[in-house]
Amino acid sequence: QEGHTIHETPEEAIEETERMLNVYADFCEQQLAMPVVKGRKTESDKFAGAEATYAIEALMHDGKALQAGTSHYFGDGFAKAFDITYTGRDNKLAHPFQTSWGVTTRLIGAVIMTHGDDNGLVLPPAVAPVQVVIVPIAQHKEGVLEKAEELRKALAEKFRVKLDSSDHAPGWKFAEYEMKGVPVRVEIGPKDIEKNQCVVVRRDTREKAFVSIDELVPFVENLMVTIHNDMYDRALKNTQEKTFTATTFDEFVDTAKNKPGFIKAMWCGDTACEEKIKEVTGGVKSRCIPFNEEHLSDVCVCCGKPAKHMVFWGKQY
């Protein structure tokens, strides 16, 4: 997904650039349950020809960073290069100010690497193709499939639901939908029907609950919110636990070698220091200058000269 816009003034273009970065950040956090760091790319890492590149950076559960989306402010450089003009309010031709922004299919990889486990996908409810799967138990017995279909119809008013009435054993189905990351599994069998209940299982934690059939829809509705929030909190905890601070070069190199994740450190603004850090650490790069910078020290972690910015550093996919 990408977009391109042109604007009358630099201020309008910059506002649009920042607005779209926030759209992407909100999507990652509110739909994908994936926390991100918002910031500006360094000069060496920005889009070629751009005046500024903004990015959202996410940390995967193995401690590697992923650039989850970017938004670029181009100024009027490309407009001048390609002679793109418009008639201004003064009736004279003028060059517009441009933006470009996008996210890619790497967000699919981000969801897998942020939330997945050894049994397969763990999908955030908002983007799961199937949000609830219903697995009938002893479906050959009278009334089981009929009751399962009643549950499907009730749940389908609010969720994307699948009823699996195939001939596979329940255990096979459980493993299948765990692998596919379906957020909620509902089990219904003869004994459950007798008790007017069903079994509800979360994919993310595998917690089970026995729920009255009459209360199933509101229960699942609340559960979806809980699952999203818990997934986000676990991902945020992972990011926080794998975010480190370094104020000396030796500390930085040691952290890069032994503690995968983000490293927060001060930087002088010189590309040569970026290159040295990348070379010495075997690939640690600047990820972004966060919008909310912390003052960790007065000097660059690499060269010791006066620092201009605090930077998030890390190895990337």
N, C-alpha and C positions, 0 to 999 in steps of 0.2 A: 504494500500500500504506500503510495507516495502522493505528494501534492506540490504544486508550484504556484506562486502568487506574485503579482506585481503591484506596487504601491506608489502613491504620489510622493510620500516623504520617507526619509530614513526611520523616523519614529514609528510610523505605521508598520513598516516592514519588520522592524525589530520586535514590536509588540506581537505581530503575527508569529514570528519565529519562536518567541517565548511561549505564546499561547499553545502552539502545537506541541512543543516539548511537554508542557503540562498535561495536554490531552493524552499523550503517550504514557506519561508517568502515572496518570490516574487509571488508565486502562490496565497497566501492569499491576498496580496495587489493588484496584477495586474489582477487576475481573479475573486476573491471573494469580492473585494472592502472592505477588512477587514484589518485595520491596526493592526500590532503586535509589541510586544516588544521582541527583541532578547537578549538572555543572557545565563548564565550558572547556572545550578541548584546547590544548596548548597550540602555539603557532605551528609547530612541526607536525601536529596530528590532526589539524583541521582539514576540511575538504578543500581540494586545490581550487584556488580562485575565490574562495569565500573570505569575507571579512571576519566572520565568527562562526564557529560550529559549536552547537550545544548538544549534549548527549545525556542519556540515562544509562547508568551502569548498574548491572545486577551481578551478584555473586552466586555462583553455583555451589552445590553442596560439597564439591571437591576443592573449593578454594580458588577456582579460576574465575576471572571476570568475564562478563559478556556485555558487549555494547548492544543494548536492547533497542535503541532507537536514536535517531539524530534529527536535528533541525538546524538549517543553515541560513545565515544572513549573508547575501551576496553583495549588498550595496548596489551601485549602478555599474559595476565593472563589466558584467556580461552584457548588459543593455548597450553599453557603449561599444563593446567589441563586436556585437552583432547588429548594431544600429537599430535597436528596438526603441521606438519613440511613441509618444502620445501627445495629443494637443492639450496643453495645460489651461488653467483658468485664465491666463493672460493671452490666450489664443496663439501661443508659441509652442513649437515642438520641444519636448523635454524627454530625458531618459528616465524611466521608472526605476524603482528600487525593488530588488527581487528577493524571494525566499524559496527554499526547497526543503522538504522534510519527508521522512519515511521510516517505516518499520518493515521487516521482512519475515520470511518463513523461519528465520532463526529463533523467533519467539516460540515456535513449537519446540525447538530444542531446549529453549530456556525453561519451558514448563516441565519437560522431562527431567532436566538436570537440577531443577530446583526442588521438585516434589516427588519424583519417582523413587521407588525402592527396589529391592531385589526380586519382588514379585511382579514388577511391571510398572505401568503408569499409575499415577495418582492425579486425577484431573480436578481442577477447580470446578465447582458446580456451574458457574456461569458459562463455561465454554465446553463442558462435557456434551458430546453428541447425544449420549444417553445418560440422563441424570439419575434415573431409578430403573433397576432391573427387578422384575418379579420372578422368583424361582418357585414353582409349585413343588411340594414334597409329596411323594406317593400320589402322583397325578393321575394314576390309573384308577384311583378310588373315586367313588361317586361324589360329585359335588365340588371336588378340589379345583378343577379347571374353571368351572363356572364362577366359583368365588374369586379365583385369581383374576378372571376377566372383569369382575365387578371392581376389584381394587385398581386394575389398570385404567378403567374408565374414570374412576374417581380421581386418581392421581394425574391422569392425562389433561385434566382441566388446568393444571398449574405447572406440570413438568413434562420433560421429554422422557417417555416411559417405554420400556420394552418388556413384554411378557414372553419368556422363553419356555415354550411348551414342547421343545424338541425331545427326542428319545434319549438324550445324554443323561447320565446320572447326575443328581444334584451336586455332588462333589466336583465333577468335571465343570459344571456350570459356574460354581463358585470360583474355581481357579481361572476360568476363562474371563469372567467379568472383573476379577481382581486385576488380571493382566491388562485389560483394556481401560482400567482406571475408573470404572463407573462409581460415582460417589456414594450411592446408597443401594443396598440390596434388601429386598423384602422377601421373606420366606413365608409360605402359607401351606399348611398341611391339615390332615383330618383332625389331629389333636388341637391344633390352633383354632380351627373352625368351631370345635366344641366349646372352646373357651372364649370365642369371639375376639381373638387376638391374632397378631402376626408377629414375626420376628424381624426387626430392622437392624441392619448391620452397616456400619460406616466403613468405607474403604480406607480412609486415611489412618484410623486407629484400630480398626477391626472390633470396636466396641459393639456389643449386642444390647438391644433393648426389646422388651416385650411390650407391645403397644396395642391398645384396644383398636379394633377395626374402625370403630366410630370416630376415633381421634387420630387416625392415621395421617390424613392430609395436613392438618395443622401441625402435627408432630414433625412430619418431614419438612414442612415449610420452615419451621424454626431450626431444624437440624441443618438444612442447607446453609443458613446464615452462620451457624456455629462452625460448620466444617470450613467454610471460607475463612472465617476469623482465625481459627486454630491453625490452618495451613499457613496463613500470612504470618502469624506469630512465630511459628516454628522456623519459617524462612528468615524472618527478621532476627531471631535469636542466633541462627547460624551465621548470618552476616555480622552481627555484633561480636560474636565469639571469635570470628575470623578476621576482625579488623584490628590492626596493631598500629602502634605509634613508634617512630624512630626519630631520634634527634642527632645521632652521629652516623657517619658512614659505616663504621664497623657494625653498629647495631642494625642498620638497614640491611646490610649484606647477610648478617646472621639470621635476621627475621625472614628474609627472602628465601634463604636456603632451607630453613627448618619449620617455618610456619606458613603454609599456603593461605592466601587470602589477600585482603586489601592492606596496604601500608600507608598510613598518613605521615607525610613528611614535608618539610619546608623546601622551597626551591627558589633559585635566584632568577629564573626566567631564561637562562642560557641553554640553547639546544645541546651544546657540548656536554652538559651535565646529564641531560636525558640519555644521550648516546652512551656515556660512560656507565651509567646505572644499568642500562639494558645489557651492555657487554659484560660487565662484571658479574651480574646476577643471572645471566643466562636467559634473559628475555623479559625481565620485569620492565614494564613501560608505564608512562603516565596514562591514567585513565581519564581523569578530568580534574579541573579546578572547581571544587564545589561552590555553589552559590553562597552557602553558609560556611565560610572559612574559619578555621580555628587558628589561633596564634600559638604554635608549639615551641618556637624559638625565634631568635632574630636572624639566624644564618641558614644558608643553604645546606642541606644534609650532605651534599656531595662535595662542594668546593669551599664552603665556609664563608663565602661572600654574603653580603646582606640579602636576606630573603625577600621575595616579592609576593609569593603565593604559597598557600598550603595545597598540596596535591594529593589525590588518591592515586596510588601506584598498585600495579598487580600484573600477574601473567594473565593472558587472555586466550579465549578460544578464537 
